[in-house]
Amino acid sequence: MKPRRPKIPPSPERSKLLRALTLAAALPPMLALGAVSFIWLPVAAAVVGVAAGHYYSWRAAARPKVSAWVRLGVFVALHLALLLMCARLFSPGALPQAEFALFAQAITSFDLRSRGNLFAWLGLSAITLYVAATLARDAVFGLFALAFVVLLLAVLSAAEMADGARVARLRQPALGPGAATAFARAGLPALAFAGLLAAAAVAVFGLTPHFAGRPLIPPFSLDLPIPRGTAARIVNPAVPLVQVNGWSDEVGDYYVGFDSRLDLTYRGGLSDHVVMFVRSPAWSYWRSHSYDTYTGSGWEQRATTLTELSSRLRGVYYSIPSDGQALGEEVVQSYYLVTDQPNLIFAAYRPVEAYLNTASLALDAGDGLRVGEPLKAGTTYTIVSRRPNFSAELLRASGAAYPPELLARYTQLPDNLSPRVRDLARQLAANAPTVYDQAVAIRDYLLTIPYDFFPPPQPPGSETVDNFLFVDRRGVCEQFATAQVVLLRVLGIPARLVAGYGAGQYDTLSGYYTVRANDAHAWVEVYFPGYGWAPFDPTPGWTASPYTAPVQRWLFGGSAAGLPELPLGALAAAGRKVLGAALWPLLLAAALLLATAAVWLLVRAWRLRPASSPGYSALDADPQRRRLLAAYQVGLRRLRLRRSAAETLSEVARRVGHPAWDEVTAAVELAAYRPQPPSRPLADRVWSIVRRLRRG
C-alpha cells in the first residue's frame, strides 16, 4: 500500500519586521471605519486588542506547541462576537456588522503563529476596509485605502526579505530547506485574496457607477418603530416657546420654520452642525412641508386634513398617492439622521414610496409627510421620488384653468396688504404674457434685493412684505419667499411657501450630500394646470429654479450639479467651486496611479531577484528527500521535543537516547547532506518508525 504523502507543517513566523508591518497594515482599515461611522470606542478597543494579540502571537511562536486553551478561547470569543452582532441588529444607531469586523480582527490576532496565519488575517483587514468603503461619505477614505495598499506591499517585501535570510541560513548544514520554501509560498494565496479585497473596496467606493436604481433592500432603520398617532401639528424638538421680534443671538440646530406656523418677525440663528447625510443620485432640495395661509406677519397651516397611508409591508413600506402629473424618472434617496429632527419626513419632490419603520405615516394637505413623533438621531429611511418632468416651454403653455378649491386656498391674502405691494405685482407682470413668465419676472426682481443675515426688527403692526420691499430692502429667505408668494397671489396665481433643507454639500466621489443646520431653507411653489407644483427660489445665493436634477449614474457625472445660475461676474467664483469639487477625485486618481506604479516595480523586482543555487533547488525538488525531512519534524512533535537552531541532529539523537531514533537520524542526515537522493524504501522505513514513536 502506497503511504500517504505527509503535509509539511508550517514553521513559526519569528520575523519582528514582518509582524510589525502586518500590525501597521491593519490600522488604516480600522481607522477608516471609525472615521466614516464614528464608532470610535469599538475602534479603540479593537486597536488595543490587535496590538496585544500580535505581541502574544510573537511570543507564542517561540514555543514548540500551540496552546489548545488559546485556540478554544478564540473559538468561543468569535461566536460570542457573532451573537453580539445579532443582538445589536435592532439597537438604536448601531452598526453591528462593522463592530463585528473589528472584534473579529482583535480576537483572531491571538492565534497568528505562522506566516500563512498573518496573510489570512490581512484578508480580515481588507474586509474591514470593504465595510468602511460601503459607509464612506467623502474622499478622505481614499487616503486610508492608499495607506493600506502601501503597507500591504511593504508586508510582501518584508516576507521576501525574510525568505532571503532563511535561504541564507539553510546554506549552512541544517534541516529543512524544502520545508522553508514550501512554507514561504503557502501564504501567497491569502495575501493575493487580501489584495483583491482591497481593490474591491476601492472599486465599490469610487470606480463603479453610482447605483441610481431601486435597491433590492432599501436602507431603513429597524430599531424604532415610531409609534402610531400622527397629528395635524408639527412637532419641532427645539422651537423657542417665546419668540422675540428681531434677531436672536442663539445659534441652534433647529429651524423655526419646521413648525405648524412660521413667525416672520423672529429670526433664529443656525449652526453649521451636520444634521443628516443624504445619498441620492440626483441633486434636489429636501422638502418637508408647505404653508397655505399668510397672516401678514407669518404663515400657518390652516388645512389640517391628514391622509393616513396604507402600509403594504407591516409598517415598513408605504405607497404615497400622487396626482400623476408629469412624473418622470425615479430618484431613490436614503436619509441618515445625525441629529434629532421634527416629525417631518424630508424628500425630493414628488415622493411616491417610503421605506420607514413606523406604525403610521400620513400625508398632510400641503403634500408633506409626517410621523407620530420627532425622529431620533441614527434613524435611516429611504424615499422613492418621481422627478417632475416639464420644461419652461411646457409651463408657459399650461394656461390658467385652476381648480376652484385650489384657487381659493392658495390665493388668500390678509386685509392689511398695502396698495403699493399690489401695484408692484401688476407692474412686474405687465410685460410677462404667461403665468410662468410672471413668476420668473417676480423672482428675478427679488434676486436684486440684498440678502442680509441680520435684518432690522420688523416694526410692530407692520405687514412683512411691505416692510421688506419698501422699508428694509434686505432680509433672509423667509422674507424673499413670502414676497414672491404674495406678489403672485395678488395676480390670482396659486402659490405657497415651502420649507425644508437645501441640497447641502455634495461629495462627487461618494454620492453623499452633507446637510447642515444652516442649510434649512424656505422657497416657493407655483401651481401649473396639468403639471402640478413647480419650485422657484427668489433668495440670492440659492438656485433660482430648484427642479430636481436628472439622475447621475457615473462617478464625475454630478460634479457641477446644483451650482447656481452663473452671471458673468461670478465666473471666477464658479471656477473655484468646480476646482474644489474635482480636487479630491484628482488626488485619489493620482494616489491610485502611484500605487499601480509601486505594484509594477515590485513585480519587476520579483522577476529580477537572484535565483537560489541550482544545487539546493535540485535537493528541494526530490520527493523522497522532502518526505524524510517532514518525517523528522513529525517525529520531534511525537516526542514533544524542540530542536534549537544551534543543535545538530546527532546532539538531538543523544538527547533522545533510543536506537530507533538513531536510525531516523542517520537516514535524515543522508537526505540533508548527500547529493544523491534517498531511496523510497528508506523513506518508507523512517515513516514506519516515526508512526510508532511515543513520548518517553
C-alpha positions as CSV (number, residue, x, y, z in Angstrom):
1,M,0.0,0.0,0.0
2,K,1.4,3.4,-1.0
3,P,1.9,5.6,2.0
4,R,0.1,8.9,2.2
5,R,2.3,11.8,1.5
6,P,2.6,13.9,4.7
7,K,1.9,17.6,4.9
8,I,4.8,19.8,5.7
9,P,4.0,21.6,9.0
10,P,4.2,25.4,8.8
11,S,7.1,26.9,10.7
12,P,6.5,29.6,13.3
13,E,7.0,33.2,11.9
14,R,9.7,34.9,14.0
15,S,10.3,38.0,11.9
16,K,9.7,41.1,14.0
17,L,9.6,43.3,11.0
18,L,7.0,41.3,9.2
19,R,4.8,41.1,12.2
20,A,5.2,44.9,12.8
21,L,4.2,45.7,9.3
22,T,1.3,43.3,9.4
23,L,0.0,45.1,12.5
24,A,0.6,48.5,10.8
25,A,-1.3,47.4,7.7
26,A,-4.4,46.6,9.9
27,L,-4.6,50.1,11.3
28,P,-5.8,52.1,8.2
29,P,-8.9,49.9,7.6
30,M,-9.8,50.2,11.3
31,L,-9.3,53.9,11.5
32,A,-11.2,54.3,8.2
33,L,-14.1,52.5,9.7
34,G,-14.0,54.8,12.7
35,A,-13.8,57.9,10.5
36,V,-16.8,57.0,8.4
37,S,-19.1,55.5,11.1
38,F,-18.0,57.4,14.2
39,I,-17.8,54.2,16.3
40,W,-14.5,55.3,17.9
41,L,-15.0,53.3,21.2
42,P,-15.1,49.9,19.4
43,V,-12.3,51.0,17.1
44,A,-10.1,52.0,20.1
45,A,-10.9,48.7,21.9
46,A,-10.1,46.7,18.7
47,V,-6.8,48.5,18.2
48,V,-5.7,47.7,21.7
49,G,-6.8,44.1,21.3
50,V,-5.0,43.7,18.0
51,A,-1.7,45.1,19.5
52,A,-2.0,42.8,22.4
53,G,-2.8,39.8,20.2
54,H,0.2,40.4,17.9
55,Y,2.5,40.6,20.9
56,Y,1.2,37.4,22.3
57,S,1.4,35.6,19.0
58,W,5.0,36.7,18.5
59,R,5.9,35.4,22.0
60,A,3.9,32.2,21.4
61,A,5.7,31.5,18.1
62,A,8.8,30.7,20.1
63,R,7.1,27.8,21.9
64,P,7.2,24.3,20.5
65,K,3.4,23.8,20.6
66,V,0.2,25.8,20.1
67,S,-1.8,26.4,23.2
68,A,-5.1,24.5,22.9
69,W,-6.6,26.9,25.5
70,V,-5.9,29.9,23.4
71,R,-7.5,28.4,20.3
72,L,-10.5,27.4,22.4
73,G,-10.7,30.9,23.7
74,V,-10.5,32.4,20.1
75,F,-13.3,30.0,19.0
76,V,-15.6,30.9,21.9
77,A,-14.9,34.7,21.6
78,L,-15.7,34.7,17.9
79,H,-19.0,33.0,18.5
80,L,-19.8,35.5,21.3
81,A,-19.0,38.4,19.0
82,L,-21.3,36.9,16.4
83,L,-24.1,36.6,18.9
84,L,-23.5,40.2,20.0
85,M,-23.8,41.3,16.4
86,C,-27.1,39.5,16.0
87,A,-28.4,41.0,19.3
88,R,-27.4,44.6,18.2
89,L,-29.1,44.4,14.8
90,F,-32.1,46.2,16.4
91,S,-30.2,48.6,18.7
92,P,-30.6,52.3,18.1
93,G,-27.8,53.8,15.9
94,A,-25.7,50.6,15.9
95,L,-23.5,49.3,13.2
96,P,-23.2,45.7,14.3
97,Q,-21.6,44.4,11.1
98,A,-18.9,47.0,11.3
99,E,-18.3,46.2,15.0
100,F,-18.1,42.5,14.3
101,A,-15.4,43.1,11.7
102,L,-13.4,45.0,14.3
103,F,-13.8,42.4,17.0
104,A,-13.1,39.5,14.7
105,Q,-9.7,41.1,13.9
106,A,-8.9,41.7,17.6
107,I,-9.9,38.1,18.6
108,T,-8.1,36.3,15.8
109,S,-4.9,38.3,16.3
110,F,-4.1,36.0,19.3
111,D,-3.6,33.0,17.1
112,L,-1.2,34.2,14.4
113,R,1.6,31.7,14.7
114,S,2.7,31.2,11.1
115,R,3.1,33.4,8.1
116,G,0.0,31.9,6.5
117,N,-2.0,33.0,9.5
118,L,-0.7,36.5,9.1
119,F,-1.6,36.7,5.5
120,A,-5.1,35.3,6.1
121,W,-5.5,37.8,8.9
122,L,-4.7,40.6,6.4
123,G,-7.7,39.3,4.5
124,L,-9.8,40.3,7.5
125,S,-8.3,43.8,7.3
126,A,-9.3,44.0,3.7
127,I,-12.9,43.0,4.7
128,T,-12.9,45.8,7.3
129,L,-11.7,48.2,4.6
130,Y,-14.6,47.0,2.3
131,V,-17.1,47.7,5.1
132,A,-15.6,51.2,5.5
133,A,-15.9,51.7,1.8
134,T,-19.7,51.0,1.9
135,L,-20.1,53.6,4.6
136,A,-17.7,56.3,3.3
137,R,-19.1,59.7,2.5
138,D,-16.1,61.6,1.3
139,A,-12.8,61.2,-0.4
140,V,-10.8,61.1,2.8
141,F,-11.4,57.3,2.6
142,G,-9.1,57.2,-0.3
143,L,-6.1,58.1,2.0
144,F,-6.9,55.1,4.2
145,A,-7.2,52.8,1.2
146,L,-3.9,54.1,-0.2
147,A,-2.2,53.6,3.2
148,F,-3.4,50.0,3.4
149,V,-2.2,49.2,-0.1
150,V,1.2,50.7,0.5
151,L,1.6,48.8,3.8
152,L,0.3,45.6,2.1
153,L,3.2,45.9,-0.4
154,A,5.6,46.5,2.5
155,V,4.4,43.3,4.1
156,L,5.1,41.4,0.8
157,S,8.5,43.0,0.6
158,A,9.3,42.0,4.2
159,A,8.2,38.5,3.6
160,E,10.6,38.3,0.6
161,M,13.4,39.7,2.8
162,A,12.7,37.1,5.5
163,D,12.8,34.3,2.9
164,G,16.1,35.5,1.7
165,A,17.5,35.4,5.2
166,R,16.1,32.0,5.7
167,V,17.6,30.6,2.5
168,A,21.0,32.1,3.6
169,R,20.7,30.2,6.8
170,L,19.8,27.0,5.0
171,R,23.0,27.1,3.1
172,Q,24.7,26.1,6.4
173,P,24.3,22.4,7.4
174,A,20.8,22.4,8.8
175,L,17.4,20.8,8.3
176,G,14.6,21.7,6.1
177,P,15.3,23.9,3.0
178,G,12.3,22.3,1.3
179,A,10.0,22.9,4.2
180,A,11.0,26.6,4.3
181,T,10.4,27.1,0.6
182,A,7.1,25.4,0.7
183,F,6.0,27.5,3.8
184,A,7.1,30.7,2.1
185,R,4.7,30.0,-0.7
186,A,1.8,28.9,1.5
187,G,0.6,32.4,2.4
188,L,0.7,33.9,-1.0
189,P,-2.9,32.9,-1.9
190,A,-4.1,34.6,1.3
191,L,-2.1,37.7,0.5
192,A,-3.5,37.8,-3.0
193,F,-7.0,37.5,-1.6
194,A,-6.3,40.5,0.7
195,G,-5.1,42.5,-2.3
196,L,-8.2,41.6,-4.3
197,L,-10.5,42.7,-1.4
198,A,-8.6,46.0,-1.1
199,A,-9.1,46.6,-4.8
200,A,-12.8,45.7,-4.5
201,A,-13.1,48.3,-1.6
202,V,-11.6,51.0,-3.8
203,A,-13.9,49.9,-6.7
204,V,-17.1,49.8,-4.7
205,F,-16.3,53.2,-3.3
206,G,-15.3,55.2,-6.3
207,L,-14.6,53.4,-9.6
208,T,-18.1,51.9,-10.3
209,P,-21.2,53.8,-11.4
210,H,-23.3,55.2,-8.6
211,F,-26.3,52.9,-8.0
212,A,-29.1,55.1,-9.2
213,G,-31.9,52.5,-9.5
214,R,-34.1,50.9,-6.8
215,P,-32.0,48.9,-4.3
216,L,-33.1,45.3,-3.6
217,I,-33.3,46.2,0.2
218,P,-33.6,50.0,0.6
219,P,-31.8,51.3,3.8
220,F,-34.1,51.9,6.7
221,S,-33.9,51.6,10.5
222,L,-35.1,48.5,12.3
223,D,-34.5,49.9,15.7
224,L,-37.6,52.2,16.2
225,P,-40.5,51.7,15.4
226,I,-42.1,55.2,15.5
227,P,-45.4,54.8,17.4
228,R,-48.8,55.4,15.7
229,G,-50.6,58.6,16.2
230,T,-49.8,61.3,13.5
231,A,-51.3,64.7,14.4
232,A,-52.0,67.8,12.4
233,R,-49.4,69.7,14.4
234,I,-45.8,69.6,13.5
235,V,-43.5,68.8,16.5
236,N,-40.2,70.5,16.4
237,P,-37.8,69.4,19.3
238,A,-36.4,72.9,19.9
239,V,-38.7,75.7,18.7
240,P,-38.5,78.5,21.3
241,L,-41.6,78.8,23.4
242,V,-41.1,82.6,23.4
243,Q,-40.1,84.3,20.1
244,V,-39.0,87.9,20.4
245,N,-39.3,90.2,17.5
246,G,-35.9,90.6,15.8
247,W,-32.7,88.6,15.6
248,S,-31.8,86.1,18.2
249,D,-28.2,85.7,19.4
250,E,-28.8,82.0,20.0
251,V,-27.3,79.6,17.4
252,G,-29.2,76.3,17.3
253,D,-29.6,73.2,15.2
254,Y,-33.4,73.6,14.5
255,Y,-35.1,75.8,12.0
256,V,-38.1,77.7,13.3
257,G,-39.9,77.0,10.0
258,F,-40.2,73.4,10.9
259,D,-43.4,74.1,12.8
260,S,-47.2,74.4,12.1
261,R,-46.7,78.2,12.0
262,L,-43.8,80.4,10.9
263,D,-43.3,83.8,12.6
264,L,-41.7,86.1,10.1
265,T,-40.7,88.7,12.8
266,Y,-38.4,86.2,14.5
267,R,-35.0,85.1,13.0
268,G,-33.2,82.4,14.9
269,G,-29.5,81.7,14.2
270,L,-28.5,78.3,12.8
271,S,-25.2,76.5,13.4
272,D,-23.1,74.6,10.8
273,H,-23.5,71.3,12.6
274,V,-24.3,68.3,10.4
275,V,-27.9,67.2,10.7
276,M,-28.0,64.4,8.2
277,F,-26.4,62.7,5.2
278,V,-28.4,62.1,2.1
279,R,-27.4,59.6,-0.6
280,S,-29.1,60.5,-3.8
281,P,-28.2,60.1,-7.5
282,A,-29.8,63.5,-8.2
283,W,-29.5,67.0,-6.8
284,S,-32.6,68.3,-5.1
285,Y,-33.9,70.4,-2.3
286,W,-35.1,68.1,0.6
287,R,-38.7,69.2,1.1
288,S,-40.7,68.7,4.3
289,H,-43.9,70.7,4.2
290,S,-45.7,73.8,3.0
291,Y,-47.9,76.7,4.3
292,D,-51.2,77.9,2.9
293,T,-52.3,80.9,4.9
294,Y,-50.4,84.2,5.2
295,T,-51.4,86.4,8.2
296,G,-49.4,89.5,7.4
297,S,-46.6,88.6,9.9
298,G,-46.3,84.9,9.5
299,W,-47.5,81.7,7.9
300,E,-49.9,79.0,9.2
301,Q,-51.1,75.6,8.1
302,R,-54.9,76.1,8.2
303,A,-55.8,73.0,6.3
304,T,-55.2,70.2,8.9
305,T,-56.5,67.2,7.0
306,L,-54.2,64.2,7.2
307,T,-54.4,61.2,4.9
308,E,-53.2,58.0,6.6
309,L,-51.2,56.0,4.2
310,S,-51.6,52.3,4.0
311,S,-48.7,50.0,4.7
312,R,-48.0,47.2,2.3
313,L,-45.3,45.6,4.3
314,R,-46.1,45.6,8.1
315,G,-45.2,49.2,8.8
316,V,-42.1,49.4,6.7
317,Y,-43.2,50.1,3.1
318,Y,-45.8,52.9,2.2
319,S,-47.2,53.9,-1.1
320,I,-47.8,57.6,-1.5
321,P,-50.5,58.8,-3.8
322,S,-49.6,61.4,-6.4
323,D,-51.6,63.4,-8.9
324,G,-49.9,61.6,-11.8
325,Q,-48.9,64.9,-13.5
326,A,-45.6,65.0,-15.3
327,L,-43.9,62.3,-13.3
328,G,-40.5,61.3,-14.7
329,E,-37.6,59.0,-13.7
330,E,-37.2,57.6,-10.2
331,V,-34.9,59.2,-7.7
332,V,-34.1,56.9,-4.7
333,Q,-32.8,58.8,-1.7
334,S,-31.5,57.4,1.6
335,Y,-31.5,59.7,4.7
336,Y,-29.1,59.1,7.6
337,L,-30.0,61.5,10.5
338,V,-27.2,62.7,12.7
339,T,-29.3,64.9,15.0
340,D,-32.9,64.7,16.2
341,Q,-35.3,66.1,13.7
342,P,-39.0,67.1,13.7
343,N,-41.8,64.6,12.9
344,L,-41.4,65.5,9.3
345,I,-40.1,63.2,6.5
346,F,-37.8,65.0,4.1
347,A,-37.9,64.0,0.5
348,A,-37.1,65.1,-3.1
349,Y,-40.4,66.3,-4.6
350,R,-42.5,64.3,-5.5
351,P,-42.3,61.3,-3.2
352,V,-44.2,58.2,-4.3
353,E,-42.9,55.5,-1.9
354,A,-41.4,55.4,1.6
355,Y,-39.4,52.7,3.4
356,L,-39.6,53.7,7.1
357,N,-40.2,51.7,10.2
358,T,-43.2,53.5,11.6
359,A,-46.6,52.4,12.9
360,S,-48.2,55.2,10.8
361,L,-47.3,57.6,8.0
362,A,-49.5,60.5,6.9
363,L,-49.7,62.9,4.0
364,D,-50.8,66.4,5.0
365,A,-52.9,68.7,2.9
366,G,-49.8,70.5,1.7
367,D,-48.1,67.4,0.3
368,G,-45.8,66.9,3.3
369,L,-45.1,63.6,5.1
370,R,-45.1,63.2,8.8
371,V,-44.9,60.6,11.6
372,G,-46.1,60.3,15.2
373,E,-43.1,61.9,17.0
374,P,-39.8,63.6,16.3
375,L,-37.2,61.5,14.6
376,K,-34.2,60.4,16.7
377,A,-30.6,60.7,15.6
378,G,-29.4,57.4,14.0
379,T,-32.7,57.0,12.1
380,T,-32.4,55.8,8.5
381,Y,-35.1,55.8,5.9
382,T,-35.5,55.7,2.1
383,I,-37.8,57.7,-0.2
384,V,-38.5,57.0,-3.8
385,S,-39.5,60.1,-5.7
386,R,-40.5,60.7,-9.3
387,R,-38.7,63.7,-10.8
388,P,-41.1,66.3,-12.2
389,N,-40.8,66.2,-16.0
390,F,-41.5,69.6,-17.5
391,S,-39.7,72.4,-19.2
392,A,-40.2,76.2,-19.3
393,E,-41.9,75.8,-22.7
394,L,-44.4,73.3,-21.3
395,L,-45.2,75.5,-18.3
396,R,-45.7,78.6,-20.5
397,A,-48.3,76.7,-22.4
398,S,-50.1,75.3,-19.3
399,G,-52.7,78.0,-19.1
400,A,-54.6,79.2,-16.1
401,A,-57.5,76.8,-15.7
402,Y,-57.2,76.3,-11.9
403,P,-59.5,74.1,-9.8
404,P,-61.8,76.4,-7.8
405,E,-60.9,74.9,-4.3
406,L,-57.2,75.2,-5.1
407,L,-57.6,78.8,-6.3
408,A,-59.5,79.8,-3.2
409,R,-56.9,78.2,-0.8
410,Y,-53.7,79.4,-2.4
411,T,-54.6,83.0,-3.4
412,Q,-55.6,84.0,0.1
413,L,-54.2,87.4,1.3
414,P,-54.5,89.4,4.5
415,D,-56.6,92.5,4.8
416,N,-53.7,94.7,5.7
417,L,-51.8,94.2,2.4
418,S,-50.7,97.7,1.2
419,P,-51.7,99.1,-2.2
420,R,-48.1,99.6,-3.2
421,V,-47.5,95.9,-2.9
422,R,-50.4,95.2,-5.2
423,D,-49.2,97.9,-7.6
424,L,-45.7,96.4,-7.7
425,A,-47.1,93.0,-8.6
426,R,-49.0,94.4,-11.5
427,Q,-46.0,96.4,-12.7
428,L,-43.7,93.4,-12.7
429,A,-46.2,91.3,-14.6
430,A,-47.0,94.0,-17.2
431,N,-44.6,92.6,-19.8
432,A,-45.0,88.9,-18.9
433,P,-47.5,87.2,-21.2
434,T,-47.8,83.9,-19.3
435,V,-48.0,82.7,-15.7
436,Y,-44.6,81.2,-16.0
437,D,-43.1,84.4,-17.3
438,Q,-44.8,86.4,-14.5
439,A,-43.3,84.0,-11.8
440,V,-39.9,84.4,-13.4
441,A,-40.2,88.2,-13.6
442,I,-41.1,88.5,-9.9
443,R,-38.3,86.1,-8.9
444,D,-35.7,87.9,-10.9
445,Y,-36.8,91.2,-9.3
446,L,-36.4,89.8,-5.8
447,L,-33.0,88.4,-6.7
448,T,-31.8,92.1,-7.0
449,I,-32.5,92.7,-3.3
450,P,-29.5,92.1,-1.0
451,Y,-29.5,89.2,1.4
452,D,-28.8,90.1,5.0
453,F,-28.3,87.6,7.8
454,F,-29.1,90.4,10.4
455,P,-32.1,92.4,9.1
456,P,-33.6,95.0,11.4
457,P,-36.6,94.1,13.6
458,Q,-39.9,94.5,11.9
459,P,-41.9,97.4,13.3
460,P,-44.9,96.4,15.4
461,G,-48.2,96.2,13.5
462,S,-46.5,96.3,10.1
463,E,-47.1,93.9,7.2
464,T,-44.0,91.8,6.4
465,V,-43.9,92.1,2.6
466,D,-44.5,95.8,2.5
467,N,-41.8,96.4,5.1
468,F,-39.4,94.1,3.3
469,L,-39.9,95.5,-0.2
470,F,-40.2,99.3,0.6
471,V,-38.6,99.9,4.0
472,D,-35.8,97.4,4.9
473,R,-35.0,96.3,1.3
474,R,-33.0,93.4,2.7
475,G,-33.8,90.2,4.5
476,V,-33.5,86.4,4.8
477,C,-35.0,83.5,2.8
478,E,-38.4,83.7,4.6
479,Q,-38.9,87.3,3.5
480,F,-37.8,86.7,-0.1
481,A,-40.1,83.6,-0.5
482,T,-43.0,85.3,1.2
483,A,-42.7,88.3,-1.0
484,Q,-42.9,86.2,-4.2
485,V,-45.9,84.2,-3.0
486,V,-47.8,87.3,-2.0
487,L,-47.0,89.1,-5.3
488,L,-48.1,86.0,-7.3
489,R,-51.3,85.8,-5.2
490,V,-52.1,89.4,-6.0
491,L,-52.1,88.4,-9.7
492,G,-54.5,85.5,-8.9
493,I,-51.8,82.8,-9.3
494,P,-51.9,79.9,-6.8
495,A,-48.6,79.8,-4.9
496,R,-47.4,78.6,-1.5
497,L,-44.4,78.9,0.8
498,V,-42.4,75.6,1.2
499,A,-39.8,74.7,3.9
500,G,-37.1,72.0,4.1
501,Y,-33.3,71.8,3.5
502,G,-31.2,72.9,0.6
503,A,-29.2,70.1,-1.0
504,G,-26.2,70.6,1.2
505,Q,-22.5,69.9,0.3
506,Y,-22.1,67.2,-2.4
507,D,-19.2,64.8,-2.5
508,T,-18.6,63.8,-6.1
509,L,-16.9,60.5,-5.2
510,S,-19.2,59.1,-2.6
511,G,-22.5,60.5,-3.9
512,Y,-23.5,61.8,-0.4
513,Y,-24.9,65.2,0.4
514,T,-23.8,66.6,3.8
515,V,-26.7,68.6,5.1
516,R,-26.1,71.1,7.9
517,A,-28.5,73.1,10.2
518,N,-27.8,76.3,8.3
519,D,-29.0,74.5,5.0
520,A,-32.6,74.9,6.3
521,H,-34.4,77.0,3.8
522,A,-37.7,78.3,2.5
523,W,-38.7,78.7,-1.1
524,V,-41.8,79.0,-3.4
525,E,-44.0,76.5,-5.3
526,V,-46.3,77.8,-8.1
527,Y,-49.2,75.7,-9.5
528,F,-49.4,74.9,-13.2
529,P,-52.5,73.1,-14.5
530,G,-51.5,69.7,-15.9
531,Y,-48.1,69.7,-14.3
532,G,-48.7,70.4,-10.6
533,W,-46.4,72.5,-8.3
534,A,-43.2,73.9,-9.7
535,P,-40.5,75.3,-7.4
536,F,-38.9,78.8,-7.6
537,D,-36.3,80.3,-5.3
538,P,-36.1,84.1,-5.2
539,T,-33.4,84.1,-2.4
540,P,-30.0,85.4,-3.7
541,G,-27.2,82.8,-3.4
542,W,-29.5,79.9,-3.9
543,T,-30.7,78.0,-7.0
544,A,-33.2,80.1,-8.9
545,S,-35.1,77.1,-10.4
546,P,-34.5,74.3,-7.9
547,Y,-36.0,71.5,-10.0
548,T,-34.8,68.0,-9.1
549,A,-31.8,67.4,-11.4
550,P,-31.5,64.5,-13.8
551,V,-30.2,61.3,-12.3
552,Q,-26.4,61.0,-12.5
553,R,-25.1,57.4,-12.6
554,W,-21.4,57.9,-13.2
555,L,-18.6,58.9,-10.9
556,F,-18.0,62.5,-12.0
557,G,-21.4,63.0,-13.7
558,G,-22.7,65.3,-11.0
559,S,-19.6,67.4,-10.3
560,A,-21.4,70.7,-11.2
561,A,-24.9,69.6,-10.2
562,G,-26.7,72.2,-8.0
563,L,-24.5,75.1,-8.9
564,P,-26.5,78.3,-9.1
565,E,-27.1,80.0,-12.4
566,L,-23.9,82.0,-13.1
567,P,-23.9,85.6,-14.0
568,L,-20.8,86.8,-15.9
569,G,-19.4,88.5,-12.8
570,A,-19.4,85.2,-10.8
571,L,-17.4,83.0,-13.3
572,A,-14.3,83.2,-11.1
573,A,-16.2,82.0,-8.0
574,A,-17.7,79.2,-10.0
575,G,-14.3,78.1,-11.2
576,R,-13.2,77.8,-7.6
577,K,-16.2,75.7,-6.8
578,V,-15.7,73.3,-9.7
579,L,-11.9,73.1,-8.9
580,G,-12.8,72.3,-5.2
581,A,-15.3,69.6,-6.3
582,A,-12.7,68.0,-8.5
583,L,-9.7,68.3,-6.2
584,W,-10.3,65.2,-4.1
585,P,-11.1,62.9,-7.0
586,L,-7.9,64.1,-8.8
587,L,-5.8,63.4,-5.7
588,L,-7.3,59.9,-5.3
589,A,-6.7,59.2,-9.0
590,A,-3.0,60.3,-8.5
591,A,-2.7,58.0,-5.5
592,L,-4.1,55.1,-7.4
593,L,-1.6,55.8,-10.2
594,L,1.3,55.8,-7.7
595,A,0.0,52.5,-6.1
596,T,-0.2,50.9,-9.5
597,A,3.4,52.0,-10.3
598,A,4.6,50.6,-6.9
599,V,2.9,47.2,-7.7
600,W,4.6,47.2,-11.1
601,L,8.0,47.9,-9.6
602,L,7.5,45.2,-7.0
603,V,6.6,42.6,-9.6
604,R,9.6,43.6,-11.7
605,A,11.9,43.3,-8.7
606,W,10.5,39.9,-8.0
607,R,11.2,38.7,-11.5
608,L,14.7,40.1,-11.4
609,R,15.6,38.7,-8.0
610,P,18.7,36.4,-7.7
611,A,17.8,32.8,-8.0
612,S,18.7,30.2,-5.4
613,S,21.7,28.0,-6.2
614,P,20.9,25.1,-8.6
615,G,22.2,22.6,-6.1
616,Y,19.7,23.5,-3.4
617,S,16.8,23.7,-5.9
618,A,17.6,20.2,-7.1
619,L,17.7,19.0,-3.5
620,D,14.4,20.6,-2.6
621,A,12.7,19.1,-5.7
622,D,13.3,15.4,-4.7
623,P,10.1,14.0,-3.2
624,Q,11.8,11.3,-1.1
625,R,14.2,13.8,0.5
626,R,11.1,16.0,1.3
627,R,9.4,13.0,2.9
628,L,12.3,12.2,5.1
629,L,12.7,15.8,6.3
630,A,8.9,16.0,7.0
631,A,9.1,12.7,8.9
632,Y,11.8,14.1,11.2
633,Q,9.6,17.1,12.0
634,V,6.7,14.8,12.8
635,G,8.9,12.6,15.0
636,L,10.0,15.6,17.0
637,R,6.4,16.6,17.7
638,R,5.5,13.0,18.7
639,L,8.4,13.1,21.1
640,R,7.4,16.6,22.2
641,L,10.9,17.8,21.6
642,R,12.2,21.1,20.2
643,R,15.4,21.4,18.3
644,S,17.3,24.6,18.8
645,A,18.9,26.4,15.9
646,A,22.4,25.7,17.2
647,E,21.8,22.0,17.9
648,T,22.9,19.3,15.4
649,L,20.9,16.2,14.5
650,S,23.4,14.0,16.4
651,E,23.0,16.1,19.5
652,V,19.3,15.6,19.4
653,A,19.7,11.9,19.0
654,R,22.0,11.7,22.0
655,R,19.3,13.6,24.0
656,V,16.6,11.1,22.9
657,G,18.8,8.1,23.6
658,H,16.8,5.5,21.6
659,P,18.1,3.1,18.8
660,A,15.0,3.7,16.7
661,W,15.6,7.5,16.7
662,D,19.3,6.9,15.9
663,E,18.1,5.1,12.7
664,V,15.9,8.0,11.8
665,T,18.7,10.5,12.4
666,A,21.1,8.6,10.2
667,A,18.6,8.5,7.3
668,V,17.7,12.2,7.7
669,E,21.4,13.2,7.7
670,L,21.8,11.3,4.4
671,A,18.8,13.2,3.0
672,A,20.1,16.6,4.2
673,Y,23.8,16.3,3.2
674,R,24.3,13.7,0.5
675,P,23.7,15.0,-3.1
676,Q,22.3,11.6,-4.2
677,P,18.6,11.4,-3.4
678,P,17.5,8.8,-0.8
679,S,15.6,5.7,-1.9
680,R,11.8,5.3,-1.4
681,P,12.2,2.2,0.8
682,L,14.4,4.2,3.1
683,A,11.8,6.9,3.4
684,D,9.0,4.3,4.0
685,R,11.2,2.7,6.7
686,V,11.7,6.1,8.5
687,W,7.9,6.8,8.4
688,S,7.1,3.4,9.8
689,I,9.4,4.1,12.8
690,V,8.0,7.7,13.3
691,R,4.4,6.4,13.4
692,R,5.4,4.1,16.3
693,L,7.1,6.8,18.3
694,R,5.6,7.8,21.7
695,R,6.8,10.2,24.4
696,G,9.5,8.5,26.6
